Amino acid sequence: MEACLVPLPTIDQIRFEPAIKKTRPRAVGLLSGGLDSTIAALVVRDLGVEVYGLCFALPWGCCSKDQAFEVARALGIKFMVLQLDESYLEMVKNPKYGRGRALNPCVDCRIHMFSRARRYMEQIGADFVFTGEVLGQRPMSQMKRSLAIIEEQTGLKGRLLRPLSAKLLEPTVPELEGLIDRGKLLSISGRGRKEQMALAAENGVHDYPAPAGGCQLTEEHFSRKMADLLEHGYQNFREAVTLKWGRHFRISSECKAILGRNEEENEILRRFSFDSDTIMELPGRRGPTVLLKCGQPSRETLALAAGLLKYYSRHRGGGPVEVEYHRSGRPHEVDKITAANLNEVEVQSLLI
């Protein structure tokens, strides 16, 4: 389970040194760690371009910073990981170009990320940005109209190259200026990946993840948790990271409980807690951890959250159980409360 526990910089926090004088074309490549972006980076690198790989850390998105790093290392290209921030969440809340069947704002998401890639391009003196997008592969974001909208709205008009489908699209500035050879770009389209897999085999690329949906915003259950977060508010982007882990329960409009499903999730919830959060556990941590996100929880709220902990522990259906709790920022100020007895209907009514 990948956990972004180390704070990463956003594009606004990076201070770049003056770019080294170029001796060849330079490009920023969006790396997800998947097959398409890997082949795109390989194609552009082999055109004699100095490639700077860029990955946006989004724990519930379609990119894996660890896999992207391995791709960059295997291809011998530079690599940078940047963190998205609260502005990303606001985009998810109010996407200009709509959503898919769940909460996925695919076109707006690409505009958001590619706009930051453009800023990185400008700061390092690169000539263009490229991606692993394939014409017709995704119905919402990779049709011709969507590709054109993304290029226009990111300020990358003429400088956003899709090397896998380039011969099916209008030539970009680096092609027209002779910085790269259009004849060596590709003309792949559609959902199949046979051509990409064949190219990977030809170039000795074997360790790549199987094609999958990727972004959890396309999933109904995760989308409910995200919608709840956006409706009831969040302190910062770090709070959204916890959506990936645990069972989430809406106790009231001001209070949410997150319950770890195993020891790894329990530890992650403790580490991602704010000082104002309440941590609830059985004595000796013999069971799940509950992270209660609530300003000043009442005794009733505490008992209810403790009841959720009891329900998902070995004490379900048993006699009275005392649960320990403390503010995350005050681990030595431990208090106790008797857990409420909850049945399945009551628990399911609270589950987000």
N, C-alpha and C positions, 0 to 999 in steps of 0.2 A: 504494500500500500504506500503510494507516494505521498509524503506530507511536506509541504513547503513551510518548514519550521524556521528557516533562516530568512530574515527580511531581505528582500531584493529591491533594487532601485527602480523607480519609474523613470520615464524619459526626461521628466522635469528635474530629476535629481542628478543626472549625469552631467559631468563637466568634461568635455572632450579637449584633448590637446590639439593644436593645429595639425591638420592632416598631413601625413608624409607625402612628399611630392610623388605623383603617380608616374609609373613607367609603363602602365597598361590600363585598360578600362577597369573600373571598380564598380561593384554592385552589392546591394543589400538583398539577401535572400531570406524569405520567411521559411523557417524550418520548424516543422511540427514533430519530426521524428518518424513520420509515416513514409510510405513508399513513394507517393507522388512528389513530395517536396524533396526527397532524397535524390530521385532521378533528375528533377529540375536543377538542383544544385550541381549534380555531376555533369549535366549537359553544359551549363553555363561555365563551370570551372574549366571544362575541356575546350572551351572557346578562347581560352587564354585570359579570362577575366579574373581579377582579384576579388574573391567572394568573401563577404562578411555575413556569416549566418546570424540570424536574429530570431529568438524565440520569446514569446510572451507567456509568462508563468500564470496559468489559470487552472487551479487544481481540479475544477470540474468541467474543463473545456476539452477541446479536441487535440491539444498539444501536450507532449511530455518533454519537459526540459531535460530529463536524463537521457531519453532516447535521442533527442535532438543533439545533445552534446556528443553522444557516441557517433552520430552521423558526421558531425563536423570534424571530429577527430579522425574518423576513417577516411574522409575526403581531404584532410589536411587544410581546412579552411578556418579562418578566424571565427569566433563565436561569442555572442553576447546574449544574456538573459535579462529581460526587463519585466517588472511587475506591473500589472494593470492596477487601477485605483478606483476611487469612488465614482469618477466620471463614467467608468464602464458600467457600473450598476445603474446609473441614471439613464444611460443609453438603453439598457435592458428594460427599464421601467417604461420608457417612452420612445420606442423606436420609430423613426420617421418612415421607414419602408416596410413596416409590418412584421409579423411573425409567421412561423410555420405552424404546424398542427399543435405544438405545445407552446413554450415560452421562448423559442429560439428566434432571435432577430438576426438571421444570418447575413443579410446585406449590410445592415447597420454595424454588425460586429466586424465585418471585414473593413468597412470604411473607418471604423474606430482604430483598428490595429494598423491598417496600412497608412493611415495619416501619421501615426507615430513612427512607422518605418520611413516615411518620407522625411521627417525631421532628422532621423538618424542618418539618412542618406545625405542630407544637406550638411550635417555637421562633420561628417567624415570625408566630404568631397567626392561622394560616389556619383556615378552617372545615371543609374537607374535602380529600380526595385524589381525583383522577380518573385514569383510564387509557384507553387505546384498545382495550381488550379487547372482543371480540365474542362473544356467546353462541353456542356450537357451532362456532366457527372452529377451535379446537384440541382434539383429542379428550381430551387428558390434563388440561389446565389451564383450559379455558374452557367446560366443561359446568356446569350449574347447581350440582351438588354441589361441584365444585372451586371455583367462584367463592365459594360460601358458606364453605367451609373457609378459603380465603385471607382473606376478610373477617374471620372470627372470630379466626384465629391471628395476625393483624397488629395486633390491638387497634383496628381501624378499623370495628368493627360500626356500621353506619348512616352511616358517613362515607367510604365508598369508592364513588364514583360511576363507573359505566360508561356514559357519555352515548350511545354508539352503540347500546346495547341496553337502555337504562334503562326503556323502556315495557314490556319483557318481564320485568322484574325488580321486586322489591319496592321501594317508594319509600324513598329515603334521608332522613336527617335534614334536610339542606339543602332538599330538596323539600318535606318536611312542614312545615318552619318558614317556607316561602315565600321563602327566600333565592334560589332559582332556580325558573323556570317549567317544571314537568314536561311541560307541553304542547309545549314546544319541543325536548324531547329526542327521541331516535330509537328505532326498534324494528328494528334490523338484526340478522340472525342468519345463521349458516352460513358456509361457506368462501368464497363468492363475494364479489367486491369491486365489483360494478357500481354499487351505491348510493353507496359511498364515492367512487368515481371520478367519478360524476356530480356529487356535491357539490363535489368538488375543482374540476371544470371550471366550475361555477357561481360559485365564489368566486375564480377566477383562480389556483388552485393547480395548477401543471403540472410542477414540477421535484421529483419524488419517485421513490424507487427502486422497481423492479418487485418485486412480492411474491416472497419466497423463503424458504427454510428458516431462514436467519439464523444461529442458534446452532450453533457447530461441535461442541458436545457431542452433537448428534444424528447426527454423522457417525462411522462406525465407525473410520476411521483416526485421526482426532483423539482419539477416546475412548480408543483404546489408549495414546496418549501421555499423556493425563491420568491414566489408571489406573496407568500405570507411575510417574508422578510421585508420586501419592498412596501407592502401595505402598512406594516406596523413600525417600520423604521429600523435603522442600524447606526452604530457608532462610527464605524469606518469599514474599509474593505476587508480587514481582518475578520470581522464578524461574519462576513459572507463565506469565508473559507470553511467555517464549521458546518455549512450545509452538506458537505460531502460525507460527514460522519454521523453515526448514531441515529436513534429514533427521535423525532421532533414532535413536541406536543404544545398546543396553544392552550394555556390555562386561562388567560384573560387577555384583553387587548393590550395590557401593559406587561404581560409576563409569558415567557416561553421556557419550556424545559427541554433539554437535550439529554438523552440517556445513551451511554456507551454500550455497544453490543459485545465487546470483548476487552481484554486488558489493554490492547494497543489503542483502541478508540478511547478508553478511559484516560490514558495518559495524554493523548492528543487534546482531549477536551480540557484537561487541567492546564495544559501548556498554552492553549488558545484562549483561556479565560481572561476577562478584564477584572481589575481590582474590585469593581462594583458588583460582579457576579457572585452567586452563592454556589458553593460546591457541597454536594450531599453524598454521603457514603455510609455503608454499614460499618460498624466497628471492625478495624483490621482490614478494611477494603475488601471484604469477602463478598463481592457482588459488583453490580454495575455502579458507575459513577453518574450522578445527575448534575448537569450544569444548569442552574436556574438563572435565567437572564431577566432580572426584575429589580427595579430600583430599591424599594423597601417592601419586601414580601410580608404579607400578613401571616399570622399563625395558621389560618385556614389554608392559604396558598402553600405554605411550607409543608403542612400535613398532606396536602394533595400531591405535591411533588414527591414527598417521601412515599406516598402510596404507590406511585408509579414505579419507584425503585423496588419496593417490596413485591409488586406484581411480577416484575421481571427477574426476581431472585428466587432462590430455593425456599423462601419463606411464603410464597404465594399460597393463600388459603389457610395459613396458620394463624396462631394467636398474635397478640400485640407485639410489634417490633419497634425498637427505638433506632432512629437514624441520626447520625451525626452531621452537622453542617457548620460551615464557616464562610466568611467572606473570602474570596480568592486572595485579596490583598492582606488578609489577616489570618494566616493559617493556624496560629496558636490560640485564637479565640474561638474555641469549639463549643457549640451548644448541641442540645439533643431535642428531638421531637418524636412523638409517637405517630407512626405512619397510618394514614387512612386506609381502610379496607376497600379496595376497588374491584369491581367485577369486570368481565370482558366488555360488556356494553359501555360501561363508563370509560374504560381505557380507550376504546375505539372512537368514542365521541370526542376525545381530546387529541387524537392522533392527526397530525397534519398530512 
